[in-house]
Amino acid sequence: MNDISVVRRPRGVTLIAIYTAIGAVFSLLVGVPQLLTGEATAVALISGVVFTTLGVPFVVTVYGLWILKRWGYKLARGIYVVSVVLGCFSLFSNLTLGNIIIQGITIPLAVWILIYLNRVGLKALFEIEI
């Protein structure tokens, strides 16, 4: 008789995976076309590289979180640490109302995600090899 215990993904991890997937889709929808259009402007090229470079690890992170893998957990923590740093940089380098509102939402959300991911019980869940 097999005694396989089923580990359920916590709702918070599911929501973080969905939020990260939305970020991945946005990044790739913005970045890939900028790389493929052949625009010669340096800003478009740099923007396309940055958005695409961010989108790919987001996709990998979503998969890792979804299947509760330790590497997905580590990637998520790394992505959201970088997200807070880049968000703060963006906030202070672009003081438009739209950017202030966006960063005012995304920075606290990224901090909450980091706090949530560092909960002891949740960290232990990602230690389990499924």
RANOR-V355575 format. One line per field, one symbol per residue. ss: DSSP state (H for helix, E for strand, C for the rest). A space follows every 50 residues. Layout:
# RANOR-V355575
ss = ???
This chain:
# RANOR-V355575
ss = CCCCCCCCCCHHHHHHHHHHHHHHHHHHHHHHHHHHCCCCCHHHHHHHHH HHHHHHHHHHHHHHHHCCCHHHHHHHHHHHHHHHHHHHHHHHHCCCHHHH HHHHHHHHHHHHHHHHHCCHHHHHHCCCCC
